């Protein structure tokens, strides 16, 4: 069964961001900079404002998701600081850093735990969606899913990363298995990419190949 991606809780993100902005500290982050969940020994939350930011699995650096729109990170870590994930800027980015304990106090004062739950549920649902894309799937299915995901990215983002890098960063597939499938899809005129492997077009991809 095909699982649809979860819908971003835009209003909840906006409301929580509005509450936290007055106590937040702006931080400019350079490309490839990794951001940890603590600052001066205290747990943090991050309000992503501009740029391109990825979440990686801390154990092996597997890329879980990249965001381009304003977003709020650190709610799960505020409640359960397991340090299982880290953030990484892909381009020059602007984030706001907030002390998690202060954020929690404000959430309690403002009575916005319903919004907190909506954002936390979204993050959980996204991880379930992502697992459905890659876990116990055939190699072709995994590549197909990521091609369909990649073509929806802004063109600027697609022209910064090759198809091979995009899929390898997000899966455990080998370079050769990815390239074999991409070559077959290109020969079948299902996809088009420019020199260097930058995705230009994705047609109707077959269910199996």
Secondary structure, 3 states (H helix, E strand, C coil): CCCCCCCCCHHHHHHHHHHHHCCCEEEEECCCCEECCEECCEEEEEEEEECCEEEEECCCCCEEEEECCCEEECHHHHHCCCCCEEEEECCCEEEEEEEHHHHHHHHHHHCCHHHHHHHHHHHHHHHHHHHHHHCCCCHHHHHHHHHHHHCCCCHHHHCCCCHHHHHHHHCCCCHHHHHHHHHHHHHCCCEEEECCCEEEEECCCCCCC
